[in-house]
Amino acid sequence: QVQLVESGGGLVQAGGSLRLSCAASIRIFSINAISWYRQTPGKQRELVATITSGGSTNYADSVKGRFTISRDNAKNTVYLQMNSLKPEDTAVYYCNALHYRLDYWGQGTQVTVSA
C-alpha cells in the first residue's frame, strides 16, 4: 500500500508559478515511477510528467519547458514546479505511483490560473 498526499495547489495569475508536492508513505526510491496527472471536468485524466526510480523524466508536450518534476528522497516527496502558468493549466492535479504493477492515487489538488 502506498498513500499519497498532494499539496500546493491554489489560485494564481497567468504567468505565475506554483509548486505542487506529493508526499508518499513509503520510500520513493522503491517506487517504479511517480507521475503527475491533471483532469478538468468532462475530460480524461492527462499525464503531465513522470519521474522514474532511476531519475528519468518525461513531460507532456504542453508543459515542456515550463514544468519540472523532481524528487527529494530524504523527504519521500515528489515536486512539480510549474512556471509560466496559463489558464489552460487549470485542473485538478493528481499524484500517481506505479509500485509493483499497481497504481496508487492521491486525492488531488486544485490549480486555478486566472487570465
C-alpha positions as CSV (number, residue, x, y, z in Angstrom):
1,Q,0.0,0.0,0.0
2,V,1.2,3.5,-0.9
3,Q,-0.6,6.6,0.4
4,L,0.0,9.8,-1.5
5,V,-0.9,13.3,-0.3
6,E,-0.7,16.3,-2.6
7,S,-0.5,19.9,-1.6
8,G,0.5,23.2,-3.0
9,G,-2.5,24.0,-5.3
10,G,-4.2,27.3,-5.4
11,L,-5.2,30.3,-7.4
12,V,-2.5,32.1,-9.4
13,Q,-2.5,34.7,-12.2
14,A,-1.4,33.7,-15.7
15,G,2.4,33.9,-15.9
16,G,2.8,33.0,-12.3
17,S,4.3,29.9,-10.6
18,L,3.2,27.2,-8.2
19,R,5.0,24.2,-6.7
20,L,3.0,21.0,-6.0
21,S,4.2,18.4,-3.6
22,C,3.3,14.7,-3.4
23,A,4.3,13.1,-0.1
24,A,4.5,9.3,-0.1
25,S,4.0,6.9,2.8
26,I,7.0,4.8,1.7
27,R,10.5,5.4,0.5
28,I,10.1,6.9,-3.0
29,F,13.3,5.3,-4.4
30,S,11.5,2.0,-4.2
31,I,8.6,3.2,-6.4
32,N,9.0,2.4,-10.1
33,A,7.6,5.7,-11.3
34,I,5.8,8.7,-9.8
35,S,3.7,10.9,-12.1
36,W,1.6,13.9,-12.1
37,Y,-1.7,13.9,-13.9
38,R,-4.4,16.5,-14.3
39,Q,-8.1,16.5,-15.1
40,T,-10.7,19.0,-16.0
41,P,-14.5,18.4,-15.9
42,G,-15.7,16.2,-18.8
43,K,-12.2,15.3,-19.9
44,Q,-9.9,12.3,-19.4
45,R,-7.1,12.5,-16.9
46,E,-4.0,13.7,-18.7
47,L,-0.4,12.7,-18.0
48,V,1.7,15.7,-17.2
49,A,5.1,14.5,-16.0
50,T,6.8,11.3,-14.8
51,I,10.0,10.6,-12.8
52,T,11.2,7.1,-12.6
53,S,13.2,5.4,-9.8
54,G,16.3,5.8,-12.0
55,G,15.7,9.5,-12.2
56,S,14.5,9.7,-15.8
57,T,11.8,12.3,-16.5
58,N,9.2,12.8,-19.2
59,Y,6.8,15.6,-19.9
60,A,3.7,16.2,-21.9
61,D,4.4,18.5,-24.9
62,S,2.0,21.1,-23.5
63,V,4.2,21.6,-20.4
64,K,7.7,21.1,-21.7
65,G,10.0,24.0,-20.8
66,R,7.5,25.3,-18.2
67,F,7.1,22.4,-15.7
68,T,9.8,20.5,-13.8
69,I,9.3,17.3,-11.9
70,S,11.8,16.4,-9.2
71,R,12.1,14.4,-6.0
72,D,13.6,14.6,-2.6
73,N,14.3,11.0,-1.4
74,A,15.1,12.1,2.1
75,K,11.6,13.6,2.4
76,N,9.8,10.9,0.3
77,T,8.4,13.7,-1.7
78,V,8.0,14.5,-5.4
79,Y,7.5,18.0,-6.6
80,L,6.1,19.6,-9.7
81,Q,7.4,23.1,-10.3
82,M,5.0,24.9,-12.6
83,N,6.2,28.2,-14.2
84,S,4.7,30.5,-16.8
85,L,1.3,29.1,-15.9
86,K,-1.6,29.5,-18.4
87,P,-5.3,29.5,-17.9
88,E,-5.4,26.1,-19.8
89,D,-3.3,24.6,-17.0
90,T,-6.3,25.0,-14.7
91,A,-7.2,21.5,-13.5
92,V,-7.2,19.1,-10.5
93,Y,-3.7,17.7,-10.3
94,Y,-3.2,14.2,-9.1
95,C,-0.1,12.3,-8.0
96,N,0.2,8.7,-9.1
97,A,2.6,6.0,-8.0
98,L,3.3,2.8,-10.0
99,H,4.5,0.3,-7.5
100,Y,4.8,-3.4,-8.1
101,R,2.4,-3.0,-11.1
102,L,-0.2,-1.4,-9.0
103,D,-1.4,2.2,-9.4
104,Y,-1.9,4.4,-6.4
105,W,-3.5,7.9,-6.4
106,G,-3.6,10.9,-4.2
107,Q,-6.8,12.9,-3.5
108,G,-5.9,15.7,-5.9
109,T,-5.2,19.4,-5.5
110,Q,-6.9,22.2,-7.4
111,V,-4.8,24.6,-9.6
112,T,-6.7,27.6,-11.0
113,V,-4.9,30.0,-13.3
114,S,-6.7,33.3,-14.0
115,A,-6.3,35.2,-17.2
